[in-house]
Amino acid sequence: MNIKTLEALEYPKIIKAISGRSLTPYGLEHTGRIEPLHDIETIRHRLAEAQQMRDIILFGAVFPLENLDDIREALSRAGVEGGRIDVEDFRRIQLTLGVIAKLRAFNKDERDNMPDLAVHLEALGVFSELKDAIERTFDKYGDIRDNASGALRKIRIAIADTRRRIIDKLERTIRSRPKTDGWQDDVVTQRNGRYVIPVPANLYRASDGILVDHSQSGATVFIEPPFAVELNNHLTLELKNELLEIDRILIELTTLVRNVSGALADSLKTIGVLDSLHAQGTFAVKTDSVAPHVVDKAEVNFVAAKHPLLLYYAENKAEIVPLELSLNQARQGILITGPNTGGKTVALKTVGLLTAMAQSGLLISVDGRSTVGVFDNIFADIGDEQSLELSLSTFSSHITRVIEAINSANQRCLLLFDEIGAGTDPAEGAALAEAIILEALKAGALMIATTHYSQLKTLPLEHAELENCSLEFDRESLKPTYRLQMGLPGSSYAIEIAERLGMPKTVIEKASAGLDSNERSLAELIATMETQLKQMRADNATLSTKLDKADSMERQLQERLDSLDEELETKREQALSETEELLHDTRQDVERLVKDIRETNADKNKVKEAHHLLQKQSARLEQSRAKSSKTPKRLKRTAALQPGDQVWINTLRISGEIAELVGDNRVRVRVGNIMNLVSRDDIIRADVPTPGAKPRRDPIGLRAETAAAPEIHLRGLTVDEAKEKLDKFLDRAILTEMKQVYVIHGNGTGALRKSLTALLKAHPAVKSMRLGDWNQGGSGVTVVQMKQ
């Protein structure tokens, strides 16, 4: 893809930002090679890898990547027969092998949820022999262990013994000397690798020993007594033996490295891929980016698109206004008009940059419903392209880029023109811009152009494949809102802005009078349309608020109804239990009385006691029956139902009026101002009004669920509301023995999904979960497998 276009779109800045998040030199190099691709399957594969890594960063365990130094030069030296790599190189190799082992072991039980990443993890080599050998040789500080070999252990024991003997004899010599006033340097020290003792320079005699060194001031000399010469020589020899043994050990380890250098080099490339994907994932999290749907045709449909660099450096992401825009063969071109600093160029760059990023397999800052096609080329003419080297003016530089774009335009091209035709005579520039736009449309290319030329605003009236668009401008504050308005051309507001900034009134009046009448009419029409659109938005916001309030009321009433149903059911069960208990007691009492009457030959007192007990139990039964009966007494079932009949709805425990008979088995009942569709079996006609029964108003229209659905919609709810509903939904799923359910939470900021994920992980009935596939709702849906 054209390098000048990528630079104009600030694509290199994206690559630099992602590279800055790499942890290894291999990932840094791999990220630097990222560029737009043209094979749709490769693009989809790269996006899937990046999306899986993003999901791991957000919801999974910590990905075990660490900062690593480059070991490729050490591997190159190890490849030479008889070569040897040093201790520091082995320390770096040891750290690298540790990371490889952690990556190979990462998330093995859940790799079905990240199939594309699993391929890379399983491609990493196994270097257990080399790793174990290095760990046996080096401690955690990178020093060679005493037991790295048997010979080294013996040598170091000898070194320690010799050093101890030398120091012990030298310290005894120091203690045996007479003390000198003011002398404080009576300690054994080393000079030139040999153990010596200090002596005042004025007291030194040649017979004391060999003069090895003196202090900086010259007041002290350091001598090696005769008895220490042989011991020091022995120590020096042992130290040389130690170096020879260490060298032998390193050569042996280097041979092991040489044997696996090819496989290790391949694993470094895989680490580079994983590190690059991890950097892309962290960048995506910071910029709220996801994988769009990639289609095998030239089109762009961005929902809630934002410039990724604005998000990356923003202190408050909420202040960035999203962009909604689509291009396809039905809408080939868009003309963006509006004032300077209104956001036209940013909108142009956003579309081009996100398209190039998606085509590179990078996640982009859009809603997951967005789609993007695959383009053979993207041409962008943005900014001041003045070239002193080629003696080209700004206009000439722009035209050179436009010529290149027009000559290459086809149905697989995206053309982006900023201030098309600017930099020359306005009349000629507008005419040239119109011709360029029509030629681009004729070639079938998709195009976005920004302009201040009024004559171009009428082109969409004659060409259905071209549409006007503007960046909203607040006429009262004279500040841009950066909101894109499709189908509406915008004004430049040059005179209004100049007046607000303090331009003399006489100049403003002359400028206004100098406007062409058609120009004034168009400006007034645009102003009127903007006012009406602003009012429509305000009305829509009011309606949305009322709908949200109504939804909230519906939820509250449904919860209240559920609570009442539970209370009624509890009372029914309690009454039934009491009745059963009463019947059991009565049966026992009757049996006892019958037995007593028989035994006493119908004694009058016993008969009277029996009558009294039966009357008492009869009263209790009547009381229990009245308590358990909830249906009004004066209601009776009938098949002859007609509109206008007053009925009682058993399932809702409420009375209403039949408004319509629906088919053979259902009836539409009006309760207050709300219609309820119920089964005929659930209603009873009332011959007379039920005494004391007050119809319960239902302003929202509560609906009885007839079957448990395998999905729940939680978008728009608070975290606490969503958790409560999800918990109840899972209970229903357990009772209905569902195997798989779908939790629809949307994308948003990710806070709701994170909280619901934690709840699902802790739920005892949940076996596993994953984010939805692209055709299931993507990251806006969590698919949950239930335990059976």
N, C-alpha and C positions, 0 to 999 in steps of 0.2 A: 504494500500500500504506500501511496505517495508520502515520503518523509516530511515534506513541507506541510502537508495537511496534518499529519500527526503532531508536528510541532505547534501549528496554529491552534489545534484543539487541546494542547497541553497534555498530550498523552505521555511524553517523557516524564512529566512531573508525577504522574500516577505510578509509573514504573519505579521512579526514584523513591517515592513514599513507601511502596511495598518493599523494595529492596532494603530500606532502612530498618525494616522489622525482621530481617533475616538473622538467624543465629549462627550460620556457618558460611564459610567462603563458597561452599558448593551451592547453597541455596541462593546466595547473592548472584553468582554467575548464571544460574538457571533462570532467575527472575529477569536478569538483564537481557535474556534472549527471547522473552515473551513478545509476540507481535501478532497482529490480526491474521486469522486463518480463513480458509475458504471451503474446507471440507466440513460439511454440517455434522457428520457423526463425530469427528474429532472435537469440534466445538462443544457438542453436547456432552461428550465424555469429560472434557476439561471442566466444564461447568459443574457436572455431577461430582467430580473429585473435590472441587473447591467448596461446594455446598455441604458435602459430607464433613469436610474439615471444619467448616464454620459451625455446624451443628455439634461437633465434638467439643469445640471451644466453648460453646454456649451451654451445653447440657451434659457433656460426658466427663470422663476422668481427664486429669491433666495430661496433655500429650507430652511424652517423655523426650523432648528435644532439649539440648543444652548448647551453650556456646562452645564451639570446637575450633581448634587451630588447624591449619592446612597441613596434612601429612603426605601430600602427593610427592613433594620433593624428596622426602625421606624414603618413600616407596621406590622412587626412581633410583636412589643410591643403593637401596637394598637389592635392586635387580641386577647389579653388577656382581659377577662372581668374585668372591673373596672380599666384597665390600663390607663395610660396617657402619651402622648408624649409632648415634650417641645416646646418652642417657636421657636427655631432654626429648629427643624424638620418640623414645619408647614411652615416656610419660604421656605424650600427645596421642600415641597409638593406643595406649591403655585406656584413656578417656574415650576415644572414638569407639573402641570395641565394647566398652560398657554401654554407650548409647545405642549401638546396634543391637545388643542383647535386650535392652529394655524395649526398643521398638518392636523387635520380633515377638516379644511376650505381651505387647499391649493389646488389651481388650479382646482376647481370643474368643471369649464366649459370646460376644455381640458383633462379630464381624459380618454377620448377615445384614446388619443395618448400614454397613459401610463397604459394600462390595468392591468399589473402585479403589478405595484406599487400601483395602485388604490385599489387593494384588501387589502393591508396592511393599507392604510390610512383609509379605511372604517371600518377596524376591531378595530380601536381605540375606547375606551369607551367614553361615555358622562357623565361628572361629574359636570354638571352645578350647582347642589344644593350644593355640597361640595365646589366648586370653589367660588360661591357667598358668602357662609357662611364665608370662610376664608378671602375673600376680605372685607367683612363687619367688620371682627374682627381685621385685621392687615392692617397697612398703607404700603406704598411702601418701607419704611425703615425696615419693619419687627416688628415694635412696635405695641402693642395692642392699638386700638383706644379708646378714652374716651367713645364713644357711642357704644362700643361693647355690652353693656347691660345697662339697665336703672339704675340698682344698682351701677354699676361701675362708671357711670357718676356722681351720687350723692356723692359717696365716694370721687372721685377725686375733686369735687367742695369743699367738706368739707376739704380735705387735703390742697388744695390751699388757702382756707380762713384761716385755722388755721396757716399755715406757714406764711401767710401775717401778721396776728395779732402778732405772736411771733416776727418776724423780726422788725415790726414797733415799738413794745414796747422796744425791746433791743436797737434799734438805738436811741430812745429817751433817754434811760438811758445813752448811751455813750455820747450823746450831752450834757447831763446835768452835767457830771463830769467835774471837773476843769482840764485844760490842763496841761500836764507835759512836760517840756522841753525835746526835743529829742525823744519823744514817738510818733510812727507813726502807731501803730497796732490797731487803733480804728475802727475795722470792725467786724460785726457779722459773726461768723463762726460756723462750726459744728464739734463736737468731740463726738465719740462713738454714733453717730446717734441723738445727741441732740444739739439744738441751744444754743450757749454760747457766752460770750463776753470776750475779753482779758483784763488782769489786770497785771500791773507790779508786779513781785513777792514780792518786798519789800514793796508794798502798800496793799497787800492782807490782809483782815480781815475776820474772820469766819462769821461775820454777813453780809458780802457782798453776800454770797450765797454758794452753794455747789461747792467744787473744783472737776472739772470733768477731767482735763488733764493739762499738762504743756508742754512748748516748749522743743525742744531738748537741748537748751542751759540752760534751767531752769530759764531764765530771765523773762519769761512770764508764767502766769497761766491762765487757762480758767475756768470761773465760770458760774454757772447757777443760776441767781437771783431767789429768792423765788417765785416771781410772774410767772416765766417762767416754773416752775416745772410742774404745772398742765397742762399748754398748751402743753408742750413737751410730757407729758404722753398721752394727748388726740391725739396728732399727731401720736405718736407711735401706738396707738390703731387703728386709721384710716388706717395707713399703713398696719397693719396686716389684717384689713378688706379687703383692696385692694388685697392683696396676696390671701386671701381666695376666693374672687370673680373671680380673674384671674384663679385660680386653677379650680373653678367650670366651667368657660367658656371653658378651655382647655379640661376638661373631656367631656364636651358636644360635642366639636368638634372632639375629639378622637372617640366618638361613631359614628359620621358620617363617619369618616375614616374607622372604623371597618366594617360598613355596606357595603362599596364598595371595601374593601381591595382585594378581589379575582379578581374583574374586573380590578382594578387598577394594580395588579400584572401582569395580562395578557397584559395590555397595555404597561407595562414596557418591556415585552418581544418583543412586536411589535416595540417599540422604538429601542430596541437593533438591530432588523433586519434592520430597516430603517437607523440607524446610521452606521451599518456595510456596507450597500449598498452605503451610502453616502461616506464613507471612501474609498470603492472600486472605486467609481466614480471619486473622486479627484485623487486617485493614477493613474487611467486609463488616466485621462486628462494629468497628468504630464508625463506619459510614452507613450503617443500617442497610447493607447490600444483600441481595438475594440473586438466585439464578432465574433469568427470564425464560419464557418459552421460546425456543429457536425454531423458526419455520423455514422451509426450503423455498422461499420466494422473497422478493424485495419488498419489504414493508416494515413499518415501525409503528408500534402502538404502546406508548409509554403511559403508565398510570402512576401518579404521585412520584414523578421523576425529580430528582434533585442533583445538583452538580456535586460530584463526590469530593472535590477539593474544598468546596465551601463547608461540607459536613465534616471533613477531616480536621479543619482548623477552627471550626465554629466553637464558641463558648456556649452558645444557646442554640441547639439545633432546631428548636421549635420556631425560631424566627425566620427560618429559610422557607420560602413559599414554594410548594411543589408545582410541577408542570404536568399538564394533561395534554397529550398531543398524539395524533396518529397520521401516518402517510401510507397510502397504498395506490393501486392503479385507479381507484375511483376518486381519490383525492391526492393527485400527484404533487401538487405544489401548495405552499402556504406563504403568504405575504405578511410579514410582521411589521406593523407600523406603531408609532408612539414616540414620546419625547426622548431626548438624550438622557442617559443614565437611568432609563426606565427598565432595563433588563433585557433588551432585544438581543444583544451580543451574547449575554450569558445563556439565554434560551437556545440560541443557535449552537453555541459550544456544547451545551449540555446534551443536545440530541446527537451531535456528531461524536462526542467523546464517549457517551454511553454505548453507542452503536459499535464503535471501534473496540471498546473494552469487552463487550459481550462477544464480539467476533474473535477476541483473543482468548476466550474461555475464562474471563474474569467476572466475578459477581458485580452487579451494578446496583446503584441506589435507586430502586424503583419498587413499586408494589409487585408482589409475586404474580399478579394476573397479566403483567406486561408481556408483550411478544416483540421479537425483533427478527428480521430476516438476515440473509447472508448476501453481502454486496461484493461485487468484483472490485469496486473501488469507491472511495469517498474523496471528493474534492472540496476543499474549504478555502475560501478567499476571505480572510479575516484580518483586520488590523492594517497598520501602515507597512506596506511592503516596499518602501522606497529603497532603491539600490544605487549607491554611489559608484560602486565598482563597475556596474554595467551602464552607468549614465542614464538610469531610468527614473522618471518621476514617479510619484505615488500612483497617479492615474495609469501610467504605462505599466507599472508593476502589477496593478490589479488586473488590467486587461490581459496581460500575458498569462496570468493564472486562469482567467475566465476562458481564454481561447483554448488552453490545454483541457479544461473541463468540458467545454462544448464539443471539441473534437473527439473526446473519449466517451461522451454520454451515450448510455443505452439503458435498457430496462433493469439492469443490475447495478446502477450507479446512484449514489446519493450526492447531490450538489448543494453546497452551503455557501451563500453569497451574503456578505455583510456590507450594507450600504451600497447595493448594486448600482453601478453607473455614476457613483459619486466622484468628485475630484475634477470635474470639467464643467462646461456650460450646462446649467440645469435643464434647459430644453433639450439639448442634444443628449445629455446624460440620461434623461427620462426615456427618450425615444430609443436609445441604445439598450437600456435596461429592459424595456418592454420586448424588444426583438430577441434579446438573450433568453428571457423567461419563456417566450413562446417556442423558441428553438429547442430549449431543454425539454419542454413538455412534449413537443413533437417527437423527440428521440425516445420518449418513454421513461426518462429519468425521474426520480423523486427529487424534489427541490424545496429548500426553504430559503427565502431571501428577506433581508430587512431593508427598509427604505423610508425616506421622508417624502418621496415624490407623490403628490396627490393624484397625478394622472394614472399611476399604477393601481390605485385603490379601486378603480372602476373595471379593471380587467376581469375579476371573478364574475362580474355580471354577464360577460360574453363567453367565458370559458368555465364550464361546470367543474372541470378537474382542478381548478385553482380556487383557493379560499382565502378570504381576508382573515386577519387575526391581529390582535393588538395587546399591548401590555397596559393594564388599567392604570389610570392616573387620577389622583384625588384633586379635583379642581379647587376645593376649598383650601387645602393645605399646600397645594402645588407640589405634592410629593408622590413618587411612584409607589404602588402597592405590590408590584411585581407579579400580579395575578394575570395569567394568560386568558384572553377572551376570544374564543373561536367565533368566526362569522361576523366580527365587528371590527371595522377599520379604526385606527386611532389617529388622533391629531398630534402635531409636534409640540403645541402649546408654547411656541417660541415667544410670542408676544406676551402671553400671560406670565411666563417665567421672568421675562425681562422687566415687566412692570413690577412684579413682586420683589425683584432684586434692586429696584430703585431707579429704573430708567425714567428720564423726564417724561411727564405726561404728554407734552407736545409731540415728542418722538413716537410715543405709543399711539396717539390719535392718528398721526400721519401714516404710521405703519398699518393700522387697522383700515384706514380709508384706502390705502394702496392695494389692499387685497382684492383680487378678482371676485366678482359677484358670485360666480360658481364656487369659488374657493370658500367664501363666507358661508354660503348655503350648506356646503358639505360639512364645514366645521360645526355649524349650528345643528345639523342633523346628527352628527356623531355625538355632540354634547347631549342632545335630547335622548338618544338611545342609551348613552351611558347612565343618565339619570334614571331612566326607566329600569335598566338592568340592576342598578344599585338598589332600587326599591323592591324589585323582585327578589333579590338576594335577602333583603331584610325580612320580607314576608316569608320566604322559605325558612329562614332561621327561626322565625316565630313559630311556624308550623312544626318544625323539627322539635323545638322545645316542648310544645304541647303534646306531640306524639310520644316523646320520651317520658313526659309526666304521666300520660295515659298508660304507657307500658308499665311504668312503675306501679301505678294503681292496680293494674291487672294482676301483676305479680303478688302484690299485697293481698288482694281479694282472693286469689287462688290459694295462697298460703292459709288465709283465714278459713276458706272452705275446706281445705284439707284437714285443718285442725279440728273443725267442727265434725267432719266425717269420722275422724279418729275418736273424738269424744263420744259420738253417738254409738259407734261400734263397741267402744269400751263399756258403755252403759248397757247395751244389748247383751253383751257377754256376761256382764255382772248380773243382770236380771235373770238370764237363763240359768246361770250357776245357782242363784238364790232359789229359783223355781225347782231345779233338780234337787237341791238340798231339802227344800220344803216337802217335795213329794216323797223323798226317801224317809224323812222323819215321820210324815203322816202315815206311810205304809207300815212302819214299825209300830206306831201308836195304835193303829186300827187292829193290827194283828194281836197286840197285847190285850186290847179291850175285848176282842172276840174271845180270846182265851179265858179272860177273867169272867166274862158273862157265862161262858159254858161251865166254868168250874163252880160258879156260885149259883147256877140254875136261874140266871136272869134276875139277879138281885136288883131291886129298884134303884138303890144308890149307884150301883155300877152302871145301870142303863142311863141314869141321869148324867153321870160323869162322862159317859160315851157321847151323849148328845151335846154336852157342853164342849167337849174336845173337838167334835166334828164342826160345830159352829165356829169355834176359834180358828181352826185350820182353814175353813171355808173363807173366812174373812182375810186371812193371810194370803190365800191363793188369789182372791179378788184384787187385793192390793198389789201383789206381784204382777198379775196380768195387766193391770192398769199401767204399772210402771214400764213394762216391757213393750206395750203397744204404743207405737208412734204414729200410726196412720189415723187421720181424722175419722171419727165415727160415721159422719154423714156422707162419706164418699163411697161410690160403688163403681165397679168396672162395667164397661159397656163397649160394644163394638161400634155402636152408632155414634161416631164422633163427627161434629160439623164445625166449620169456622165460626167463631164466636163463643163456643163452649168454654166454660171455666173449668180448668183441670188442675190437678195436683201432680207435680213431677217428683217421683220417688227418689231418683238419683240425685237431684239437686235440693230436695226437701224444700220446695218452693211452689207457690201457686202462680198460674198465669192464664192467658187466653189463647185459644187456638187461632192462628192467623191463616194457616194453609195446610192442606193434607198433601204430603209428598209421597207419591207412590202408594204401595200397599202397606208398608210397615213403618213409615216415618211421618212425623208431624212437626210443623214449624210452630213453636209456641212463643208468644210475645210476653216477656216479663218486663214490665215498665216500658222502656224504649228499646229494649234489646231483644233480638230474635235468637231462639235456641232450637236447634234441630235435634229431636229426640226420638227414640223408638216408641211405638204405640204401647209396647209392653211396660214401659216405664211411667205411664201416666194413668191417672184415674179421674173420671169426670165427677164434678161436685154438683149434686142436685141443688144444694143450698150453700151459701157461704160458710166456710169453716169457722166456727166460733173461736175467737182469740188468735186466729192465724193471720199474721201480718206478712204480706209478700216481701221478700228480701230483694232489694234493688241490686241490679248487677249492671252498672253503667258501662262496663267494658265488654261483656259477653264472654262468660267463662265457658270453656269447652271441655267436655269430658273426654279423656283419652280412652279410645276403644282398644288400642293395641300398643304394646311397647315397641317404639322405633329403635333401630340399632344406632342412632346418632343423637347427639345433643348439641344445641347451638348456644354458645356462651359469649358470643361477641357482644360488646357493649355493656357487659356487666362489670361490677367491681370485683376485685379478687375474692372478697368474702362471699358475695352473692354467688359467684361462679363455683367456689368450693362447695357451698351448701347444696347447690343444684346437682353438681357432679357426684357428690356423695350419695344423694338420693337416687340418682340415675344408675349408679353402680349397684345399689341394692336391688333395683328392679331388674337389672341385667342378670344378677345372680339368681333371682327367683324364676326368671324366664329361661334360664340356662343358655344365655347367649354365649357364643364362642368368640365373637369379635365385635367391637363397638368403635364408633368414630366420635372423637371429641373435637368439635369445631370451635376454635378460639380466635382465629384470625392471626395476622402478623403483628401490627401495631408496634409498640416499643419492645415487645418480648417479655414484659413483666408478668402478664397474665399467664402466658404459656409456661414460664419458669415455675410459677407457683403451682400450677396444675400438674406439671411434671413431678414436682416433689410429692404432691398428694398421691399421684398414681404409683410412684415408686414405693411408697410406704403402705399402700393398700394390700391387704392379705389376699384379695381375690384376683389381683392383676398378675398375670404370668410374665408379660413383656410388653413393650411399646416401642413405637417408632414414629417418625414424621411421615406424613402421607407422600405418596408418589406424586409426580406432576399432574397426573390425571385424577388424583384424589383430593387435590387442594393444596399440595406441597407443604410448606412449613406452616401453613395456617390450620393444619389438621393433624391431630395425633391419633394413630391407629393403635388400639389397645387389644391385646390378646388376653382373654379371661381364662382362669384356671377351671378345669372341668372336674 
